[in-house]
Amino acid sequence: MTSIFNEKGQSIPCTMIEAGPCVVTQVKTEETDGYYALQLGFGEAKTKNTSNQMMGHFEKASTSPKRKIAEFRDCELDKGLGDTVTIEDVFEEGDLVAAIGKTKGKGFQGVVKRHNFRGVNDATHGQHNRQRAPGSIGQASYPAHVNKGMRMGGRMGGKNVKIKNLKVVKIFADKNLLLVSGAIPGHNGTTVIIEKS
């Protein structure tokens, strides 16, 4: 992440995203697929890591193998198979966008980190080793089991999420870079899908 200053001198935390150029790898129409959509490919992939089926798919669009493919329904762009979509074709400064991606995987975490439990801290009454423990998790002989949805320790992160209402602060069209306010899911260098809200 980075930050920029607006005209009032306020610091705005932002994320820089490389958003293109993308290639149209397939055009879906009402006649053939039942709906209209554009399939876009982004990033270069190695030929040895691409299956023969996908190689044939990319050859139809006369393009090299792509690392990420995403489909956008009811897209208003007037583009054909093999055309290039740039950042200026889609976004303008001030637009609201959504970022779809996978969050950072944190592994197995306890309840304090995963669910923001307070823990016992420095409480008295003999609590000497229960600082980060979950505490009671159920009742006695009835219902004799732990209720579903009980907040406990477990795997954290690594899930697909959608962050909405991110504002496009600035566009660097010559480098295909997008500056959006706020954070997006995933680690540095991860691939996300940016769509207009």
N, C-alpha and C positions, 0 to 999 in steps of 0.2 A: 504494500500500500504506500501511498504518498499523500501529499496534501497541497492544496493551492489556496490562494487568498482571493476572495471576491472583492467587489468594488467597495464594500463597507469595511474591508480589512479583516473580515472573519476568516479563520482557517477552516477549510472544508476537507475532511478526510476523503480520499478518493482511491479508486483502483484503476490501474491501467490495463486495458484488454486489447489484445491483437485480434481484430474482427474482420479478417479477410486477407487477401481476396478469396472468395468462395466460387466454386464451379458448379453449375447446374448439372447434376449427374442423372436426373430423371425428371420428366414432367408427367404428372398424373392428371388425367382428364376425366370428365363425367362419363364419356363413352366407354373408356377402357377400364377404369377403376371405380367408378361410381362417385368420385369426388375430385375436386381440383386441389393439387398440391405441387409444390416444388421441393425436390430433394437436392440439398446442397452438400458438397464435399469440401472439407477444410484440412489443410496440413498435408505434408508429403509423407507417404509411407514407402517402405522398401518393397520391391517386387517379391523378394523371397518370403516376406511376411504376409503376403496377400494371396488368398485362395484363387484358384482358377475361375471359379464362378464370379468372384468380385472383379477379377482382371477383365473378364468379358463385359461386365457391367460398365467398367470405366472406359473400355475401348469403344463402346457405343457412343459415349460422350466425348471421345477423342481427347482424353485427359489421362494424366498419370495417376497411379494409385493414391488414394486419399486416406488420411489417418482417422478422420471422424466424418460420419454421414448423419445428417439430421433432416427431417421432413417438416415442412411448414405448410399447414393447410390454409386454404383461402388466401394465399399470398397474392398481393396486388401487383407484383412486379411483372413487367412484360418481357420475360426472358425465355429463351429456347434452350434446347439441349446443347450443352457444351459452352454456353455463354458464361461470362465472368460477372459475378455480383460484387460490387465494391461497397465500401462503407458509406459513401455518399448516396448510393441508390436507396438505402434503407433508413438511415438515421439522420436526425438533425439535432442541433444543440437545444436542450430544453425538453427533449422527449423523455417519457417514462418507459423504462424497460424492465424486464424480469430476467434474472440469471438462474439457469437450471444446471445443477451439477452435483457431484458427490462430495460430502463433507470429509474432513480429515478423519481418519480412523485413529481412535485413542486406545483401542484394545480393551481389556477387562478393567473396569474402574469401579470403585466403591461408591457408596451412596452420597458421600460428601461432595465428590467431584461430579457424579452423574446426575444427582437430583437436588443438589444444593442443600443437603441436610446440614444443620449447624454442628452436630456432634455435641458432646458433653462439655468440652473445653475444660475449665478449671472448677467444675462443680464439686461440691463436697458430698457428704453422705456416702463415703466409701467408694466413689467412682475413681479408681486409680488407673484402669486400663481400658476404658470404654470411650475414648475421645472421638473415634471415627466410626463407631459401630452403629448399625441401623436401629437397634432397639427392638421392641416387640413387633412381631410380624403377624400375629393372629390371636384367636380366642382359645378357649380351653377345649373340653370334650365336645362342644358343639360350636362350630360346624366340623371340627376335627380336621381341618385342612386350611392351607393358606389361600386366601381369596385371590382370584385372578386380577392381574393389573397391579399387584402390590409393588411399590417402588423398592427395588433392591439393587444390589450390585450386578453388573453385567457388561456386555460389550457396548461400547459407546462410539458414536460416529460411524463413518462409512456408509451413510444413507443418502439417497437422492432427495434433494430439497429444492425448493423454488423460492428465491428471494425476490419479492415484488417491489414495485415503486422505487426503483433506482433511477436517479435523474442523470441524464447525459449532460455533463458539465462542459466538455470540450471535445472536439473532433480534430484529429490530425490525419487528414485525408491522404497526404502524400506517403505516410507510413502505415496507413490502415489501423490506426490506434484510436481507441475509444476511452475516454476518461469519464467514469461514472462515480457518483457520490456513494460512499458506503462500501461495505465489504461484500465479497462474493464467496460462494462455497469452494472449498478445496485448497490444496497447497499451491505454491508458486509453480507455474508451468502447466497446471492442469487444464483440461479442455472443458469448457462450459458452453451451453447454448444460450444465446442472447436473443430474446424476442420482445417485440414492442408490446406494451401493456394495453 
